[in-house]
Amino acid sequence: MREFESIEHFKIALEKYINYYNTKRIKAKLKMSPVQYRTHFTQAA
């Protein structure tokens, strides 16, 4: 478990993680990140 110095440090870490989770992480089932998946099908429609 990670401890944070303050609420501000926690908020920064949380924002970085959410950004990573939505844009950089490759979901095996989709073979692309969630943002890439949504963008791909939005443009195709």
CHARMM internal coordinates of N, CA and C (Angstrom, degrees):
IC EDIT
DIST 1 N 1 CA 1.4529
DIST 1 CA 1 C 1.5293
ANGL 1 N 1 CA 1 C 108.95
DIST 1 C 2 N 1.3018
ANGL 1 CA 1 C 2 N 115.65
DIHE 1 N 1 CA 1 C 2 N 139.73
DIST 2 N 2 CA 1.4623
ANGL 1 C 2 N 2 CA 121.10
DIHE 1 CA 1 C 2 N 2 CA -178.47
DIST 2 CA 2 C 1.5218
ANGL 2 N 2 CA 2 C 109.86
DIHE 1 C 2 N 2 CA 2 C -100.11
DIST 2 C 3 N 1.3275
ANGL 2 CA 2 C 3 N 115.99
DIHE 2 N 2 CA 2 C 3 N 138.81
DIST 3 N 3 CA 1.4620
ANGL 2 C 3 N 3 CA 120.89
DIHE 2 CA 2 C 3 N 3 CA 176.25
DIST 3 CA 3 C 1.5298
ANGL 3 N 3 CA 3 C 108.77
DIHE 2 C 3 N 3 CA 3 C -108.16
DIST 3 C 4 N 1.3207
ANGL 3 CA 3 C 4 N 115.91
DIHE 3 N 3 CA 3 C 4 N 143.57
DIST 4 N 4 CA 1.4477
ANGL 3 C 4 N 4 CA 122.05
DIHE 3 CA 3 C 4 N 4 CA -178.46
DIST 4 CA 4 C 1.5154
ANGL 4 N 4 CA 4 C 109.90
DIHE 3 C 4 N 4 CA 4 C -110.64
DIST 4 C 5 N 1.3258
ANGL 4 CA 4 C 5 N 115.06
DIHE 4 N 4 CA 4 C 5 N 149.05
DIST 5 N 5 CA 1.4570
ANGL 4 C 5 N 5 CA 120.92
DIHE 4 CA 4 C 5 N 5 CA -179.44
DIST 5 CA 5 C 1.5243
ANGL 5 N 5 CA 5 C 112.01
DIHE 4 C 5 N 5 CA 5 C -69.50
DIST 5 C 6 N 1.3346
ANGL 5 CA 5 C 6 N 115.99
DIHE 5 N 5 CA 5 C 6 N -33.35
DIST 6 N 6 CA 1.4591
ANGL 5 C 6 N 6 CA 119.78
DIHE 5 CA 5 C 6 N 6 CA -178.29
DIST 6 CA 6 C 1.5196
ANGL 6 N 6 CA 6 C 109.42
DIHE 5 C 6 N 6 CA 6 C -157.81
DIST 6 C 7 N 1.3049
ANGL 6 CA 6 C 7 N 116.09
DIHE 6 N 6 CA 6 C 7 N 173.82
DIST 7 N 7 CA 1.4640
ANGL 6 C 7 N 7 CA 121.99
DIHE 6 CA 6 C 7 N 7 CA 176.64
DIST 7 CA 7 C 1.5274
ANGL 7 N 7 CA 7 C 109.63
DIHE 6 C 7 N 7 CA 7 C -62.79
DIST 7 C 8 N 1.3226
ANGL 7 CA 7 C 8 N 117.54
DIHE 7 N 7 CA 7 C 8 N -37.07
DIST 8 N 8 CA 1.4684
ANGL 7 C 8 N 8 CA 121.04
DIHE 7 CA 7 C 8 N 8 CA -179.91
DIST 8 CA 8 C 1.5224
ANGL 8 N 8 CA 8 C 111.25
DIHE 7 C 8 N 8 CA 8 C -62.77
DIST 8 C 9 N 1.3236
ANGL 8 CA 8 C 9 N 117.34
DIHE 8 N 8 CA 8 C 9 N -42.20
DIST 9 N 9 CA 1.4638
ANGL 8 C 9 N 9 CA 120.44
DIHE 8 CA 8 C 9 N 9 CA 177.43
DIST 9 CA 9 C 1.5250
ANGL 9 N 9 CA 9 C 110.33
DIHE 8 C 9 N 9 CA 9 C -64.26
DIST 9 C 10 N 1.3144
ANGL 9 CA 9 C 10 N 116.76
DIHE 9 N 9 CA 9 C 10 N -38.48
DIST 10 N 10 CA 1.4615
ANGL 9 C 10 N 10 CA 120.36
DIHE 9 CA 9 C 10 N 10 CA 177.49
DIST 10 CA 10 C 1.5271
ANGL 10 N 10 CA 10 C 110.68
DIHE 9 C 10 N 10 CA 10 C -63.29
DIST 10 C 11 N 1.3326
ANGL 10 CA 10 C 11 N 117.35
DIHE 10 N 10 CA 10 C 11 N -45.13
DIST 11 N 11 CA 1.4645
ANGL 10 C 11 N 11 CA 121.53
DIHE 10 CA 10 C 11 N 11 CA -179.30
DIST 11 CA 11 C 1.5289
ANGL 11 N 11 CA 11 C 111.10
DIHE 10 C 11 N 11 CA 11 C -60.81
DIST 11 C 12 N 1.3287
ANGL 11 CA 11 C 12 N 117.20
DIHE 11 N 11 CA 11 C 12 N -41.86
DIST 12 N 12 CA 1.4629
ANGL 11 C 12 N 12 CA 121.34
DIHE 11 CA 11 C 12 N 12 CA 179.31
DIST 12 CA 12 C 1.5292
ANGL 12 N 12 CA 12 C 109.97
DIHE 11 C 12 N 12 CA 12 C -63.60
DIST 12 C 13 N 1.3168
ANGL 12 CA 12 C 13 N 116.68
DIHE 12 N 12 CA 12 C 13 N -46.21
DIST 13 N 13 CA 1.4652
ANGL 12 C 13 N 13 CA 120.49
DIHE 12 CA 12 C 13 N 13 CA 179.83
DIST 13 CA 13 C 1.5255
ANGL 13 N 13 CA 13 C 110.79
DIHE 12 C 13 N 13 CA 13 C -63.39
DIST 13 C 14 N 1.3173
ANGL 13 CA 13 C 14 N 117.12
DIHE 13 N 13 CA 13 C 14 N -39.54
DIST 14 N 14 CA 1.4594
ANGL 13 C 14 N 14 CA 121.29
DIHE 13 CA 13 C 14 N 14 CA 179.59
DIST 14 CA 14 C 1.5330
ANGL 14 N 14 CA 14 C 110.90
DIHE 13 C 14 N 14 CA 14 C -64.79
DIST 14 C 15 N 1.3090
ANGL 14 CA 14 C 15 N 117.53
DIHE 14 N 14 CA 14 C 15 N -44.75
DIST 15 N 15 CA 1.4720
ANGL 14 C 15 N 15 CA 121.10
DIHE 14 CA 14 C 15 N 15 CA 178.17
DIST 15 CA 15 C 1.5235
ANGL 15 N 15 CA 15 C 111.17
DIHE 14 C 15 N 15 CA 15 C -61.30
DIST 15 C 16 N 1.3377
ANGL 15 CA 15 C 16 N 117.43
DIHE 15 N 15 CA 15 C 16 N -41.90
DIST 16 N 16 CA 1.4603
ANGL 15 C 16 N 16 CA 120.99
DIHE 15 CA 15 C 16 N 16 CA 178.14
DIST 16 CA 16 C 1.5229
ANGL 16 N 16 CA 16 C 110.66
DIHE 15 C 16 N 16 CA 16 C -62.83
DIST 16 C 17 N 1.3327
ANGL 16 CA 16 C 17 N 116.68
DIHE 16 N 16 CA 16 C 17 N -42.38
DIST 17 N 17 CA 1.4617
ANGL 16 C 17 N 17 CA 120.34
DIHE 16 CA 16 C 17 N 17 CA -179.58
DIST 17 CA 17 C 1.5300
ANGL 17 N 17 CA 17 C 111.46
DIHE 16 C 17 N 17 CA 17 C -65.83
DIST 17 C 18 N 1.3183
ANGL 17 CA 17 C 18 N 117.28
DIHE 17 N 17 CA 17 C 18 N -43.56
DIST 18 N 18 CA 1.4713
ANGL 17 C 18 N 18 CA 120.85
DIHE 17 CA 17 C 18 N 18 CA 179.39
DIST 18 CA 18 C 1.5254
ANGL 18 N 18 CA 18 C 109.76
DIHE 17 C 18 N 18 CA 18 C -62.75
DIST 18 C 19 N 1.3275
ANGL 18 CA 18 C 19 N 116.97
DIHE 18 N 18 CA 18 C 19 N -41.68
DIST 19 N 19 CA 1.4631
ANGL 18 C 19 N 19 CA 120.41
DIHE 18 CA 18 C 19 N 19 CA 177.42
DIST 19 CA 19 C 1.5297
ANGL 19 N 19 CA 19 C 110.26
DIHE 18 C 19 N 19 CA 19 C -60.92
DIST 19 C 20 N 1.3287
ANGL 19 CA 19 C 20 N 116.95
DIHE 19 N 19 CA 19 C 20 N -46.50
DIST 20 N 20 CA 1.4647
ANGL 19 C 20 N 20 CA 120.67
DIHE 19 CA 19 C 20 N 20 CA 177.84
DIST 20 CA 20 C 1.5312
ANGL 20 N 20 CA 20 C 110.58
DIHE 19 C 20 N 20 CA 20 C -60.40
DIST 20 C 21 N 1.3060
ANGL 20 CA 20 C 21 N 116.83
DIHE 20 N 20 CA 20 C 21 N -47.34
DIST 21 N 21 CA 1.4636
ANGL 20 C 21 N 21 CA 121.99
DIHE 20 CA 20 C 21 N 21 CA -175.06
DIST 21 CA 21 C 1.5209
ANGL 21 N 21 CA 21 C 111.48
DIHE 20 C 21 N 21 CA 21 C -60.95
DIST 21 C 22 N 1.3161
ANGL 21 CA 21 C 22 N 117.79
DIHE 21 N 21 CA 21 C 22 N -38.38
DIST 22 N 22 CA 1.4643
ANGL 21 C 22 N 22 CA 121.66
DIHE 21 CA 21 C 22 N 22 CA -177.24
DIST 22 CA 22 C 1.5210
ANGL 22 N 22 CA 22 C 114.43
DIHE 21 C 22 N 22 CA 22 C -87.41
DIST 22 C 23 N 1.3338
ANGL 22 CA 22 C 23 N 118.53
DIHE 22 N 22 CA 22 C 23 N -27.63
DIST 23 N 23 CA 1.4587
ANGL 22 C 23 N 23 CA 119.14
DIHE 22 CA 22 C 23 N 23 CA -172.24
DIST 23 CA 23 C 1.5229
ANGL 23 N 23 CA 23 C 115.45
DIHE 22 C 23 N 23 CA 23 C -114.84
DIST 23 C 24 N 1.3063
ANGL 23 CA 23 C 24 N 118.82
DIHE 23 N 23 CA 23 C 24 N -30.19
DIST 24 N 24 CA 1.4633
ANGL 23 C 24 N 24 CA 120.94
DIHE 23 CA 23 C 24 N 24 CA -173.63
DIST 24 CA 24 C 1.5361
ANGL 24 N 24 CA 24 C 112.90
DIHE 23 C 24 N 24 CA 24 C -104.70
DIST 24 C 25 N 1.3183
ANGL 24 CA 24 C 25 N 117.03
DIHE 24 N 24 CA 24 C 25 N -32.75
DIST 25 N 25 CA 1.4623
ANGL 24 C 25 N 25 CA 121.34
DIHE 24 CA 24 C 25 N 25 CA -175.20
DIST 25 CA 25 C 1.5242
ANGL 25 N 25 CA 25 C 109.36
DIHE 24 C 25 N 25 CA 25 C -68.65
DIST 25 C 26 N 1.3138
ANGL 25 CA 25 C 26 N 116.30
DIHE 25 N 25 CA 25 C 26 N 131.38
DIST 26 N 26 CA 1.4590
ANGL 25 C 26 N 26 CA 120.87
DIHE 25 CA 25 C 26 N 26 CA 178.06
DIST 26 CA 26 C 1.5269
ANGL 26 N 26 CA 26 C 108.15
DIHE 25 C 26 N 26 CA 26 C -95.76
DIST 26 C 27 N 1.2990
ANGL 26 CA 26 C 27 N 115.80
DIHE 26 N 26 CA 26 C 27 N 119.40
DIST 27 N 27 CA 1.4575
ANGL 26 C 27 N 27 CA 120.81
DIHE 26 CA 26 C 27 N 27 CA 178.27
DIST 27 CA 27 C 1.5237
ANGL 27 N 27 CA 27 C 107.61
DIHE 26 C 27 N 27 CA 27 C -83.53
DIST 27 C 28 N 1.3270
ANGL 27 CA 27 C 28 N 117.83
DIHE 27 N 27 CA 27 C 28 N 123.08
DIST 28 N 28 CA 1.4635
ANGL 27 C 28 N 28 CA 122.90
DIHE 27 CA 27 C 28 N 28 CA -174.09
DIST 28 CA 28 C 1.5273
ANGL 28 N 28 CA 28 C 111.90
DIHE 27 C 28 N 28 CA 28 C -57.27
DIST 28 C 29 N 1.3134
ANGL 28 CA 28 C 29 N 117.53
DIHE 28 N 28 CA 28 C 29 N -41.92
DIST 29 N 29 CA 1.4658
ANGL 28 C 29 N 29 CA 120.92
DIHE 28 CA 28 C 29 N 29 CA -177.96
DIST 29 CA 29 C 1.5311
ANGL 29 N 29 CA 29 C 111.39
DIHE 28 C 29 N 29 CA 29 C -64.61
DIST 29 C 30 N 1.3346
ANGL 29 CA 29 C 30 N 117.10
DIHE 29 N 29 CA 29 C 30 N -38.13
DIST 30 N 30 CA 1.4645
ANGL 29 C 30 N 30 CA 121.42
DIHE 29 CA 29 C 30 N 30 CA -177.84
DIST 30 CA 30 C 1.5257
ANGL 30 N 30 CA 30 C 112.26
DIHE 29 C 30 N 30 CA 30 C -88.27
DIST 30 C 31 N 1.3281
ANGL 30 CA 30 C 31 N 116.78
DIHE 30 N 30 CA 30 C 31 N -22.34
DIST 31 N 31 CA 1.4660
ANGL 30 C 31 N 31 CA 124.01
DIHE 30 CA 30 C 31 N 31 CA -174.36
DIST 31 CA 31 C 1.5301
ANGL 31 N 31 CA 31 C 112.24
DIHE 30 C 31 N 31 CA 31 C 61.94
DIST 31 C 32 N 1.3096
ANGL 31 CA 31 C 32 N 116.96
DIHE 31 N 31 CA 31 C 32 N 24.18
DIST 32 N 32 CA 1.4560
ANGL 31 C 32 N 32 CA 123.36
DIHE 31 CA 31 C 32 N 32 CA 175.70
DIST 32 CA 32 C 1.5242
ANGL 32 N 32 CA 32 C 108.00
DIHE 31 C 32 N 32 CA 32 C -161.22
DIST 32 C 33 N 1.3241
ANGL 32 CA 32 C 33 N 117.02
DIHE 32 N 32 CA 32 C 33 N 170.79
DIST 33 N 33 CA 1.4637
ANGL 32 C 33 N 33 CA 119.91
DIHE 32 CA 32 C 33 N 33 CA 179.05
DIST 33 CA 33 C 1.5248
ANGL 33 N 33 CA 33 C 109.52
DIHE 32 C 33 N 33 CA 33 C -74.35
DIST 33 C 34 N 1.3261
ANGL 33 CA 33 C 34 N 118.02
DIHE 33 N 33 CA 33 C 34 N 158.14
DIST 34 N 34 CA 1.4676
ANGL 33 C 34 N 34 CA 120.18
DIHE 33 CA 33 C 34 N 34 CA 178.43
DIST 34 CA 34 C 1.5317
ANGL 34 N 34 CA 34 C 113.31
DIHE 33 C 34 N 34 CA 34 C -56.45
DIST 34 C 35 N 1.3367
ANGL 34 CA 34 C 35 N 117.92
DIHE 34 N 34 CA 34 C 35 N -38.64
DIST 35 N 35 CA 1.4639
ANGL 34 C 35 N 35 CA 120.69
DIHE 34 CA 34 C 35 N 35 CA 179.67
DIST 35 CA 35 C 1.5295
ANGL 35 N 35 CA 35 C 110.05
DIHE 34 C 35 N 35 CA 35 C -67.07
DIST 35 C 36 N 1.3355
ANGL 35 CA 35 C 36 N 117.34
DIHE 35 N 35 CA 35 C 36 N -43.12
DIST 36 N 36 CA 1.4637
ANGL 35 C 36 N 36 CA 120.19
DIHE 35 CA 35 C 36 N 36 CA 177.68
DIST 36 CA 36 C 1.5260
ANGL 36 N 36 CA 36 C 110.29
DIHE 35 C 36 N 36 CA 36 C -60.76
DIST 36 C 37 N 1.3152
ANGL 36 CA 36 C 37 N 116.72
DIHE 36 N 36 CA 36 C 37 N -41.72
DIST 37 N 37 CA 1.4708
ANGL 36 C 37 N 37 CA 121.77
DIHE 36 CA 36 C 37 N 37 CA -179.97
DIST 37 CA 37 C 1.5266
ANGL 37 N 37 CA 37 C 111.04
DIHE 36 C 37 N 37 CA 37 C -60.50
DIST 37 C 38 N 1.3305
ANGL 37 CA 37 C 38 N 116.53
DIHE 37 N 37 CA 37 C 38 N -49.15
DIST 38 N 38 CA 1.4708
ANGL 37 C 38 N 38 CA 120.68
DIHE 37 CA 37 C 38 N 38 CA -179.56
DIST 38 CA 38 C 1.5244
ANGL 38 N 38 CA 38 C 110.47
DIHE 37 C 38 N 38 CA 38 C -64.25
DIST 38 C 39 N 1.3227
ANGL 38 CA 38 C 39 N 117.75
DIHE 38 N 38 CA 38 C 39 N -42.50
DIST 39 N 39 CA 1.4653
ANGL 38 C 39 N 39 CA 121.89
DIHE 38 CA 38 C 39 N 39 CA -179.21
DIST 39 CA 39 C 1.5309
ANGL 39 N 39 CA 39 C 109.94
DIHE 38 C 39 N 39 CA 39 C -64.21
DIST 39 C 40 N 1.3060
ANGL 39 CA 39 C 40 N 116.90
DIHE 39 N 39 CA 39 C 40 N -42.68
DIST 40 N 40 CA 1.4636
ANGL 39 C 40 N 40 CA 121.94
DIHE 39 CA 39 C 40 N 40 CA -178.54
DIST 40 CA 40 C 1.5284
ANGL 40 N 40 CA 40 C 111.17
DIHE 39 C 40 N 40 CA 40 C -59.30
DIST 40 C 41 N 1.3255
ANGL 40 CA 40 C 41 N 117.20
DIHE 40 N 40 CA 40 C 41 N -46.33
DIST 41 N 41 CA 1.4568
ANGL 40 C 41 N 41 CA 120.15
DIHE 40 CA 40 C 41 N 41 CA -176.86
DIST 41 CA 41 C 1.5218
ANGL 41 N 41 CA 41 C 113.24
DIHE 40 C 41 N 41 CA 41 C -81.69
DIST 41 C 42 N 1.3211
ANGL 41 CA 41 C 42 N 117.74
DIHE 41 N 41 CA 41 C 42 N -21.53
DIST 42 N 42 CA 1.4666
ANGL 41 C 42 N 42 CA 120.65
DIHE 41 CA 41 C 42 N 42 CA 174.73
DIST 42 CA 42 C 1.5301
ANGL 42 N 42 CA 42 C 109.27
DIHE 41 C 42 N 42 CA 42 C -70.61
DIST 42 C 43 N 1.3150
ANGL 42 CA 42 C 43 N 116.88
DIHE 42 N 42 CA 42 C 43 N -40.61
DIST 43 N 43 CA 1.4660
ANGL 42 C 43 N 43 CA 121.24
DIHE 42 CA 42 C 43 N 43 CA -179.36
DIST 43 CA 43 C 1.5216
ANGL 43 N 43 CA 43 C 110.77
DIHE 42 C 43 N 43 CA 43 C -71.41
DIST 43 C 44 N 1.3298
ANGL 43 CA 43 C 44 N 118.03
DIHE 43 N 43 CA 43 C 44 N -31.80
DIST 44 N 44 CA 1.4709
ANGL 43 C 44 N 44 CA 121.67
DIHE 43 CA 43 C 44 N 44 CA -178.34
DIST 44 CA 44 C 1.5251
ANGL 44 N 44 CA 44 C 111.67
DIHE 43 C 44 N 44 CA 44 C -72.74
DIST 44 C 45 N 1.3285
ANGL 44 CA 44 C 45 N 117.33
DIHE 44 N 44 CA 44 C 45 N -25.77
DIST 45 N 45 CA 1.4627
ANGL 44 C 45 N 45 CA 121.12
DIHE 44 CA 44 C 45 N 45 CA -175.75
DIST 45 CA 45 C 1.5071
ANGL 45 N 45 CA 45 C 113.51
DIHE 44 C 45 N 45 CA 45 C -77.36
END
COOR INIT
IC SEED 1 N 1 CA 1 C
IC BUILD
